[in-house]
């Protein structure tokens, strides 16, 4: 299945219907000059399919992709980081302590053991430690927010592109059963609601309209529990 255009400059290039059935969503964000940032990396099992999708956009993956931002350490999101780093020379970004688990290839923390997969360790080029950090690529500014809950090192990414205000949040809006720290998650969702955004790029779905309202409703349901 070919890639999917989410909005101008934002493409879904990986996921269960695009690259491999175990991959979470992988997004490519492109600047006006066609320089790119990838958000999450899938398991790595669908890397060749993801590469074909990148090439379909006319992007040189060796020159035009600056970073892959890993929202957390689970293998369906971060397992392909080693292929991007070693195969294409893409710089990797993750937040502690998840960055440690990615570097180690920790089979338990990455859920690789649970899924019967092997996590290939990857270096982390940009090891985040602060609550708020910023990356800039070809005029695009990515605000990275530490949003623990699903995992300790989970992050969300806020950016604006072609007039759209966008939040990528990995697996922050999955069920309570899939959350390491329920109370931390509620605090994290309250934190990201300080931002004004319309599009939400989730690990297993995306919302192209009224994304902020969806997060508000999700948080209200959590507070009722």
C-alpha positions in Angstrom: 0.0 0.0 0.0 1.4 3.4 -0.9 2.2 6.2 1.6 -0.6 8.5 2.9 -0.6 12.3 3.0 -1.9 13.4 6.4 -1.6 17.1 5.7 0.7 19.3 3.5 4.3 18.4 4.4 3.2 15.4 6.6 3.2 11.8 5.3 2.4 8.5 6.9 5.3 6.3 5.6 5.0 3.3 7.9 2.4 1.3 9.8 0.6 -2.0 9.8 -1.1 -1.4 6.4 2.0 0.2 4.9 5.2 -1.6 5.9 4.7 -4.4 8.4 1.8 -5.6 10.5 3.7 -5.0 13.8 4.8 -1.5 12.9 3.4 1.5 14.7 2.8 4.6 12.6 5.9 6.3 11.1 5.6 9.9 10.0 7.8 12.0 7.7 7.7 15.7 8.0 9.1 17.7 5.1 10.2 21.3 4.9 9.7 23.6 2.0 13.2 22.6 0.7 12.3 18.9 1.1 14.4 18.3 4.2 12.9 15.8 6.5 12.4 14.6 10.1 11.0 11.1 10.8 8.8 10.5 13.9 9.2 6.9 15.1 10.7 4.1 13.1 8.5 1.0 13.3 9.9 -2.4 14.3 12.6 -2.4 11.5 10.9 -5.4 9.9 9.2 -3.2 7.3 12.3 -1.0 6.7 12.6 -1.8 3.0 8.9 -0.9 2.5 9.4 2.3 4.4 12.4 3.2 2.3 10.4 2.7 -0.9 7.8 5.1 0.5 10.5 7.7 1.2 11.9 7.3 -2.3 8.4 7.7 -3.8 8.3 11.2 -2.4 11.5 12.0 -4.3 13.6 12.3 -1.2 17.2 11.2 -1.0 17.1 9.3 2.3 20.9 9.6 2.7 21.0 13.4 2.4 17.5 14.8 3.1 16.5 13.2 6.4 18.1 14.9 9.4 16.6 13.1 12.5 14.4 10.3 13.6 12.6 11.3 16.8 11.6 8.3 18.9 8.5 8.9 21.0 9.4 6.0 23.3 11.4 2.8 23.5 8.8 0.1 22.5 9.9 -2.0 19.6 7.0 -1.1 17.3 8.1 2.5 17.6 11.9 2.4 18.0 13.0 -1.0 16.6 13.8 0.5 13.2 16.1 3.2 14.7 19.2 1.1 14.1 18.4 0.7 10.4 17.9 4.4 10.0 21.1 5.2 11.9 23.4 2.6 10.4 21.8 2.3 7.0 21.0 5.9 6.2 23.1 7.9 8.7 20.0 9.5 10.3 20.6 11.1 13.7 18.5 9.5 16.5 16.6 11.4 19.2 15.1 9.9 22.4 14.5 10.8 26.1 16.0 9.2 29.1 15.5 6.5 30.4 14.0 5.2 27.2 17.2 6.2 25.3 19.1 3.8 27.5 16.8 0.9 26.7 17.1 1.6 23.0 20.9 1.7 23.2 20.9 -1.6 25.1 18.2 -3.2 23.1 16.6 -4.1 26.5 14.2 -7.0 25.6 11.8 -6.4 28.4 11.5 -2.6 28.5 11.2 -2.4 24.7 8.5 -5.2 24.7 10.6 -7.2 22.2 10.5 -10.3 24.4 6.7 -10.1 24.8 6.3 -9.9 21.0 8.8 -12.6 20.3 11.1 -10.2 18.4 14.7 -9.1 18.6 15.4 -5.4 19.3 18.5 -4.3 17.5 20.3 -1.7 19.7 20.8 1.7 18.2 23.0 4.6 19.3 21.1 7.7 20.4 22.6 10.9 18.9 20.6 13.4 20.8 20.0 12.1 24.4 17.2 14.3 25.9 17.1 14.9 29.7 15.1 18.1 30.1 11.3 18.6 30.3 11.3 20.8 27.2 13.8 20.8 24.4 13.9 22.1 20.8 15.2 20.9 17.5 15.4 23.0 14.3 15.7 21.6 10.8 15.6 23.8 7.7 13.4 26.4 9.4 11.1 23.9 11.0 11.0 24.1 14.8 10.1 20.9 16.8 9.3 21.4 20.5 9.9 18.2 22.3 8.0 17.7 25.6 8.8 15.1 28.1 5.4 13.3 28.6 5.9 10.3 30.8 3.1 7.9 31.5 3.0 5.2 28.8 6.7 4.9 29.5 9.1 6.9 31.7 10.8 8.4 28.7 7.8 9.1 26.5 7.9 12.4 24.6 5.5 14.4 22.5 6.5 16.7 19.7 4.8 20.0 18.8 5.4 21.8 15.5 3.8 24.1 13.0 4.0 23.5 9.2 2.2 25.2 6.3 -0.2 26.8 8.8 -1.1 23.6 10.6 -0.5 23.1 14.3 0.5 19.6 15.0 1.2 17.3 18.0 2.8 13.9 17.7 2.3 11.9 20.9 3.3 8.3 20.4 1.1 6.1 22.5 0.0 8.6 25.1 -3.7 8.0 24.4 -3.8 4.3 24.7 -5.8 2.5 27.4 -4.9 2.6 31.1 -3.8 -1.1 30.9 -1.1 -0.1 28.4 0.3 2.7 30.7 3.2 2.4 33.1 2.2 5.3 35.3 -1.4 6.4 35.2 -1.0 9.5 37.3 2.1 10.7 35.3 0.0 10.3 32.1 -2.7 12.6 33.4 -0.1 15.2 34.3 1.5 14.8 30.8 -1.8 15.2 29.0 -2.6 18.4 31.0 0.9 19.7 30.0 0.4 19.2 26.3 -3.1 20.8 26.4 -1.3 24.1 27.0 -0.5 24.0 23.3 -2.9 24.9 20.6 -3.0 22.2 18.0 -5.5 20.7 15.5 -3.7 17.6 14.1 -2.7 14.7 16.3 -0.2 12.1 15.1 -0.7 9.0 17.2 1.2 5.8 17.2 -1.7 3.8 15.9 -4.0 6.4 14.4 -4.0 10.1 13.5 -6.6 12.8 13.8 -6.6 15.5 11.1 -9.3 17.7 12.7 -10.3 18.7 16.2 -7.4 16.8 17.7 -7.1 19.0 20.8 -10.8 18.4 21.6 -10.2 14.6 21.4 -7.3 14.8 23.9 -9.4 17.0 26.2 -12.2 14.4 26.1 -9.7 11.5 26.7 -8.2 13.3 29.7 -11.7 14.0 31.2 -12.5 10.3 31.0 -9.2 9.5 32.8 -10.0 12.0 35.6 -13.3 10.3 36.2 -11.7 7.0 37.0 
